[in-house]
Amino acid sequence: MPREVKKMIDFFLTVLVISAGCSFLICMAVLLDKIFCKKYSRHWNYIVWFLIAIRLLLPLNVQLVKLPFVENKERAAVVVTNQNINETDKNKQTILSKNNQEEAKSVQSDHTDFLLTEKETDSSTQIKESGNHHMPWVSFESIIKGASLIWMIGVFLVMLYHIMAYMSFQKKISKWCHSVRNSEIHNVLQELCTEMDIKEEIRLVTCPLIHSPMLTGFRNPVIVLPTKEFTLEQYSFILKHELVHYKNHDLYYKLLLLCATGFHWFNPLVHYMARTAYSDIELYCDEKVVKERNLQYREEYSLTLLQIMSGTYGDNILLTTGFSEKKKQVKKRVYQIMNIKPTKRGTSIIIGVICVIFLISNITGSFLPSKVSKAETIGVEVEEVGIEESITETEKNESQDLLEKASHILVVGLDGTNDDTNVRADSILIVSINPVSKKVVLTSFLRDMYLSVPEIGENKLSAVYSLGGIQLVEDTIETNFQFSIDHTISVNMKAFETIIDAIGGVELELSEKEAEYLNQTNYISKKECRNVLKGRQRLNGSQALGYVRVRQVSDENGENGEFGRTARLRKLLSAIMKEYKKQDIMKIGSLFLTIQSEVTTDLSYTELLTYLRTVCNDTVTASTASIPVIETYTLETQQGMSVLVPDLDKNIKAFEKFTG
């Protein structure tokens, strides 16, 4: 399955699980409201709906605490795809070797958690579902894929509808509205703004198209009044109501609710929550308007509310605020306004609901698609399932085959995590593997090259990753140097420490100046390891990573700066390849699983093993090169930067010669 499709399906399943969990929260909040509506302020409802809406829009696994009574099947047993196998299947294979086929079938019927690998050819073997119904995985996958596509289309259409409706409403308002010219009304507005400590300028207009006062506009807030005449006292009520909405940022609150209903358009409980939340926003606003006011003030405010609502129809516009409300809610609002008894804010209820949200998130998090390696290798947790248990016999057999065609793999080393923003590429290499000529060539593409970046313009190669990720790096190299890249890998440079330490270090030769420089600087991150010597020696991961970072000291060929640093990196990679040839391929593959969080690649685990076996074959020779080659570039200053401007034709021919 393509990575993009798999990500879409995983995201859709995550939305479904979170929607189900939040449905329980919505039902619980509605029940609490029925019980405590007369005793507590609308404050707790206002906060709870906000928290649930936030949770609905954060489709992430927030399982902060591992619950002992919830078992994540995806973690306890590894799902078998063409890249992995679960422990159940391994047990099944063991039973097959000890018992007859009939016994194996009875054991298979007891395990419903595993999926068939694509490599199995027995079409009669199927996934056993409850009730002894059989459903091939292909059909289930197609259903989920189709449902996720329908969900995405639904989200787009719902959001588009509301955005277009809001834009149309704003256009009508701007066309028909007129500034309020009554200075007394402006004075009331100014006094209220001073009283409520509102310093922003809020426009006041009238519009014949509306029947209820409302607040609209995110960047430039406007209070829109109907053309109906009111007394100054009533205008005071109306304006204070809208200013409370502004003070509470209720326009953004409604936008949040709109996004939640858009993402979960398929869930009627989410729509019910949004309607209830809209009502509670008005109730909470009413409550703040009449707070600490006497009974007469509340009566006058209620009468103003009734007068406005008796003439409203069709004014329920999303992303605006106002008095408009369905008539069946009038009684509830009037009761809330006239309830002069002090009510509790419901802080304890809010804290309790937050705890329940975290509990539900933990439980639902156990059913969410776990975040597997970006490398899309074996989706297991190393601590819970042995890595060796996750490698199928099929994969072992497949990995025996060497590569059949020449391939170019783009490897980008990052001096930071893969998720960091604005991270730049620390190194850029092309690993070219030619099974015909039995050659592996490591070619550094110098970061200071000034190249044409697709859809952006000219820039340094070092800046391309931060502009568009590894895909843009791939497009840039392919566009300028006229060859196709088959696979990509981006890896945190710190992962090299783990790789090198796992194979017992690498042998490298250091000059006296290199050793002295490394011992006196912080390039070797671990202070206790700053004890390297002149000559050939075995370096651990921290020492080797420090070695490839050196720029200021010339290497054995007299190169320094970017040329010297990339030459050291190629030298280190060649040394790692030599060490790999001494290791078992399956153990090397297992090693990559331990650093999967530091790696992003489009290689499957089986493909990775195939490449490793090809590279580590005794008949394959390795060499290194760099682009641009000597005397095929000019030093220039572009956009205030010192850059290398390569002769592309000469370097294209040179690369073809290296890798041919």
N, C-alpha and C positions, 0 to 999 in steps of 0.2 A: 504494500500500500504506500503511495507517495507520502512524504513527510507532511506536506501541506494538508492533505486530506485527513491524515491521522490526527493532526493538531486540531483541525476543525471538529472532528468527531469527538475528541477528548474534551474540547471546550464545551461542545453541546451537551455532553453527558454531565459535565460539571455543573452547567446551568440547570439541568433537570434535577440533579441531586440537591442543589442549594435551594431551588424553587420548592421542592418537597419539604425540606427542613424549615424554610421560612413560612410555609403554609401552616405548619404546626404553631409557629410563633404568632401568626396572625390570629388563628383561632383562640389561642390562649389570651392574647391582648383583648380581643372582643369580649371574651368571657369575663375578664377582670373588669372591663369597662361596665358591663352589666351589673356587676356586684358593687363596684365602688364609685359609680358615676355621681352619686349624691353626696359623697363624703370627701372626695378629692378634687383638687383643681384639674383643669384640662392640661396643665403643665406636663404631667407624666405621659398622657396620650401623645402630646406634641413631640416629646423626646423619643418615645418608643417607636412611633411610626418612622421617625427620622433614622433611628438605628437600624430598623429592619430594611428600610430602603437602601441604606449604605451596604448592608450585608448582601442584598440582592444584586447590587452592582459590583461586588467584589467576588467574582467566581474563582476564588483561590482556595487551596487546601490550607486552612488555618488550624490544623490539628496541633495545638500547642502542648497538650498533655496526652500521653498515650494511655487510653483507658483500658484497664485490665479485662473488662467484660466485652469489649468490641474487638473483633479480629478482622484485620484488613486482609481479605482473601488474596488481593493482588500482591501483598507482601509476604503472606504466609506460604503461598504456593505460586510459583512463577508461571505465568501464562505462556504456553508454548506457541511461538510463531516460527517463521523461518529463521529467526535469530535466537530463539531461546526454548527452554523446556522446563516444565514444572517437576517438582519432586515426586508428585503422584505418578507421572509418566515414567520416571526413573524406577520407582517401586514396581510399576507394572512390568517393565522390562525384566527386572530381577525375578519377578514371579514367573514370567514367561520362560525363563531359563531353567526354572526348577519344577514347574508344574505343567500340566497339559493345557491345551487351548481352552477347554471348557472352564477350568478353574480361573484362567486369566479373564475370561469374559465376565464371570461372576464378580471378580474384583473390580473390573472396569465399571460395572453398573453401580458400584458404591461411590464412585468419584465423579462428580459433575462439574468440577472447577476448571478442567483443562480444555484447551483447544487443540485441534489437530494441526500438525505442521503441514506446510504446503508441499513438502517433499513426499508425504505418504501417498501411496498410489492405490491403497485399498479403498475403493469408492463405497464399500459397504459399511465401513467404519464411520460412525456418526457420534455427535455429542448427545449424551443421554440427558434429557430434560425430565423434570418432575412430571409424573403421570405417564411415563414411558412414551412421550411424544418425541419424535426425532426432528431436529431442525438443523440443516447444514449451516456452518458458520458463514459461508458465502452469502446465504439468504439473509441472515441476521445482519451481517455487515452492510448489505445493500439497503436494508430497511433503515438502519441507523444513519447511513450516509444520506439517504433521501430525506429522512426526518430533519437532519441537521441543515440540509439545504433549504427545506421549507421554512425552518425556524429563522434562518438568516434573511430569507426573502421577506418573511413576516415582520422582522425587526425593521428592515429597511422601509417597508411600506407604512408601518405604523408611525415611525418617526417622521417620514416624509410628509404624511398626511397632517400631523400636528404642526410641523414647521411651516408648511404651506398655509395652513389655516391661520397661524399666528402672523405670518408675513402679510396675508391678505387683510387681516384685521388691522394691523398697524398701518397699512397703506390707506385703508378707509378712514381711519382716525386722523391721519395726517392731512387727508384731503378735505375733510368736513369739519375739523375742529377749529375753534377760535379761542384766542386768549381771553381769560376772564378780565373784564375791565372794571369791575366793582372793587374799589379800593378797600372797602370795609372787609370784604372776603379775604383779600390779600393780607390785610392787617391781622386777621384771625389766624391765617396760615403762619405768618411771621411770628406771632406770639407763641403759637404751639411749637414751632421749630425751636425757638429759644428755650421754652419750658422743657422740651424733650432732648435738648442738646444736639440738635441736628444742624450741622453746619453746611451741608451740601445744598445746592440750589435745586429746588423741586418746582417744575413748571405747573401751572394751573390752567386748564383749558376746559371748554365746554364742547359737547358734541351732540347733535340731534339724533344720532344713530343708536345711542345707548340709553338705557332706562335706569341704570344703577351706577353710582359712583365706583370708580375703580382706579387702581394703581397699575401702571404698565411701564415698560422700558427698563432694561437692565443697566445700560451705560448712562442714559439720560432719563431719570425717572420723571414720570408725568402723572399727575392726578387728573383724571378725566371726569368731569361732572355732567350729568344730564341737563338739558335746558329747563327742566322743571325748577320753579322757584321754591326756596326754603328760607326759613328765618335764620338770623345770624347764629342763634343758639344751635339750630339744626346743622348749619354749616360747620359749626365747631365740632359737633359729634362726628359728622361725616369725615372731616379732614383729620381729626385725631385718630379715627379708625384706620384710615389709609396710612397715616404716618407711623402707627404702631406696626402695620404690615411692613413698611419700609425699614423700620428699626429692627424688626425680627428677621429681615432678609427673606421674607416669605416668597418672593418671586423665584429665588434660587431653590428654596425648599420645593416649590411646585415643579420646577425644572427637574429636580432630583426624582420626584415621584413620577414624572412623565417618562424619564429614562428607565426607571424601574419597571413601569408597565410596558414600555416598549420592548425591553429585553425579555420580559416574561409575559408576552401578550397571550400566550396559550393558557395561562393560569388564571381562572376566574377569581380566585381568592386575592391575587395581587391587585386586580382591578377593584375589588371590593375594598381592599385596604386603602387604595388611592382615594376612592370616593369618601371613605370615612375620614381619612386624613385631611382632605379638603374641608370637610365639615368641621373637624377639630381645629384646624387653622383659624377658621372664623370664630369658633367658640372661644379659643384662647385669646384671640384679638379682642373680642367683646369683654372678656374677663379683665384684660389689662386696661381697657378704656375706662371701666367703671370701678377699678380697684380703689378702695378706701373712699369711695363716694357714698353719699347718703341715698336714701330711698327715693327722694324726689328726682335726683339726678338720674338714677337708674330708670325711673318711670319715663322721663322725658326721652332718654336714649332709646328705650324700648318702643315708644310711640314713633320716633323718627325711623327706626328700623322697620316697623310695620307699615308706615306710610310709603317707604321706598319699595319694600318687597311686594306690596299690593299692586304695584304697577310695573313690576319687572317681568320680562319674558324674553327668552332667547339671548340673555347676556352672559351665559356661563362659558366664558372664553378662557381656555387654558393659558397659563403664564401671565395671568392678570389677577388682581385681587378685587374684592368688592363686596357689597351687601347682598348680591344676588344669591338666592338659595331656593331649593324646592320647598313648597309650602308645608310639607309634612315635618320639616325641620324647624319651622317657626316656633312651635311650642317649646322645643328643646332649647332654642337660643334665648327665648324670653325667660324661661325658667332659670337658665344659667345666669342671666343678667340680674334677675330679681333675687337671686339667692345671696342675701346680704351677710349670711353667716360666714365667718372665716373658714376657708377650706385648706386642707393640707396639700402640699405640693406633690406628694407622692414620691419623694426621694427614695424611700425604701422599696417601692414597687419598681422604680427605674433600675436600681441596683440589682434587684432580683431578676428582672428581665435581661439585664446585661449578662448576668451569670448563666441564665438559661440559653442566651444566644451563644455564649462560648461553649456550653455543654452540647447544644445541637450542632455547632460547628465542628466540635471534636468528633461527634458520632458520625455526621455526614462526611467529614473528612476521611473517615475510614473507608468510605465507598467511592470516593473520588478517584479518577485516574491518577495514579501516583506519578510524580515527576521523574520520568526515566531519564537516562543520559541523553543529552542532546546528540550524542553520537549514534543514538538509536541502536545500541548494542544490546546486551542482555538486560532486560528490565528486572533486575533483582536487587535486593539490598544485601550487600556483601556480608553484613554482620549476621543476617538471619539465615541466609541460604548459602552454602558453600559455593564458591565460584566454579569449582570443578564439577559440581553437580548440575550446573546450568549449561554445560556444553554437551550437545547431543552427539551420538555416534555418527549420525548423518553428517553433521558439520565437520567432525574430525575427518571423515572420509573425503568430503568435498575439499577440505583444505589441503589435502595431499596434492591436488592438481595445481600446477604452476600456471601463471598468467599466460594467456594465449595471444594477447595483442599488446602493443605498446600503449602505455598510459602516462598521462601527466597529472600529478597530484599537487595542488596548491596547498602549501603549509604556511600559515601565518602565526607567528609567535607574538603573544600579547603580554605587555608588561603591566598586567592588571587582570582582573577577572573578566570573564566573557560578558557579564551583565553590566559592567561599568559603562557609564556614558562618557562620550568623548575620549575613549581610549584609543591610542594610536598603535599601529603595528610596530613591534620591536624588531621583527625580522620577517622577510618574505622570501620564500624558497619555492622552487618547483622541483619536485622529485620525479624524475623521468625514468620509467622502468621499461626496458626493451627486452622482451624474452627471446627475440630472434638473435640479436647481437650479444645477448647475455650481459647487458650493461645497465648499471644504475648510476644516474648522474644527478648530483645535488647542485642545482644552479641558484645562486643568490641573485635576487633582483634588488639592486641598491635602492634604498629608500629615498635618496636625494635626486633620483631621476625626475625630470620635468616632463610629464606625459599629458596626453589628451584624455580627460576623464569623461566618459559618456554622460551626456545631458547636464554636465556641470561646467566643463571648460578645462583649461590647463591648470595643473597643480602638481605638487610634489607627490610621489607615490606614497610617502609616509603618511600623508593626510587623508588618503582615500578611504581607509577603513573607518575612520571617525565620521566620514561623510555618508557612507552607505553600507558599511559592514563588508563582510567577506565577499558577498555577491558583487559589489561594485569593484572590489579589488580584482576579482576574476574577470569581470567584463573589461576592465581597464587593460589588463595584461593581454587578454585575447584580442582586443581591438588594436593595440599598438604593435604586438609582436606576431600576430597572424598564426596562432596555433590554438587548438582546442584543449581546454582543461577538463579532465574526466571526473575528478573528485576534489573536494576541498576539506581542509582540516584547519581549525583555529584552536590554539592551545595556549593556556596560560604558561608563561615561561617558568613559573615556579614548579609546574608539574614535572619539569626536567629533573628536579632534585629527586622526586619520588622514583622516577624511571631509572635514574643512574644509581641511586642507593639500592634499589631492588635487585640490580644485576651485579652488585658488589663494587661499583665504581668503574671508572674507565682510565686507561693508561694514556697519558699525554706528556709531551716534553715541553718544559718551560725554559725560557731564557732567564738569565740572571735578573734583567730589568723587569721582566714580567712577574717573577716570583717576588721581588722586592716591592713592586707596585701593589700587588694583591695583598701582601701582608700589612701594608701601611694604609690602605683605604678600606672603605666599607663595602666594596664590591662583593666580597665574601660575607654574606649576611651573618653567619655565625662566627662570633669572635674567636671561639676555641678552635676554629678551623683555619685561622689565618697563620698557618705554619708551613706553607708550601716551600719547596726547595727548587734550586736550579737543577735541570736535567729531567730525565724520564721518571715518572712516578705515577702512582694510582691516585686519582682525585675522587673525592666523594661528590655528592650532588651539589652541596653548597659551594664547594671549591670550583667545580666545573662551571656552574652558572656564573660565578664571579669571573672566571676566565673568559667567557664569551662576551662579557660586558665591557671588556677593556677596549678603549679607543685611543688613549693618549700615548701608549707605548707601541713601537713598531713591532711587527711580528717577525718571524724568521726570514721572510722575504723582503723585509723593509717596508711593509705596508702598515699604515696607521689610519686613524679616523674610521670612516665607514668601511673602507676597503679592508683594513686590518681586522675590524670586528666581525665582518661577515666571513672572512677567511678563517677566523678562529671558530666560528659557529660550524662551518662546513667540516673543519678538522675534528670538532667534537662529535658531530653526527657520524662521520666515518668511523671514529673510535667506538661509538655506540653500536654501529652495525657489526663491527668485528666481534664485540662482546656478545651480541645477539646470536651470532653464528655458533656460539658455544652453548647456547641455552636451548631448552626444549620449547618448540614453537607454541604448544598449548599453554605453557606457563607464561610465555611472553604475552599471549592473548589475554590470559587471566590478569596479568599485570595492568593491562590497559583498562580493565573494568574498575580497578581501584582508583583510577584518576578520571573516571567518566564525567564527574561534575566539572572538571576543568577543560573538557574537550567538547567542541562542536564539530560534527562531521556528517556528511551524507553517506558514509561507508557503513554497510551492515557489518555485523560481527564476522559472518562467513567471508565477506569480501576482504575484511581486514586480515584474517588468517591467510587468505590466498596471497595477498600482497607480501605479508611477512615471510611466508614460506618461499616466495620467489626471490625476495631481496636477500634472504639468509642462505640461499642455496650456494654450495661451495663453488659451483661453476660460474657464478655471477660475479663480475668485477665492479667495483665502485670507483667513481672519480668525481671531482668537484670542478665547478666553474663559476663565473660571475658575469652578470650583465649589468652595465655595458662592459665590453672587453676593452683592453688597452688601445688607445688611439682611435676609438670610435665614438668619442663624446667631446663636448666642449664645456668648460667651466663658465657659467654665466650668472648674472643676477637678475632674477625675475620676481616681480611683486615684493621686492625688498628681501628676497631669499637667495642664498648661494645654492645653485642647483647644477645638476649634470644634465646637459641636453644631448641625448644620444642620437647617433645616426641610425635610424631605425632599420634601414635596408641592410646595413652591414651587421647589425646585431641579430636580425632575423636569420641571416645566413649563418652567423656564428652559432646561434642556438641550435639550428638544424644540424650543424656539423657535430656539435657536442653530443646530441641525443640520437643521432642516426645510427 
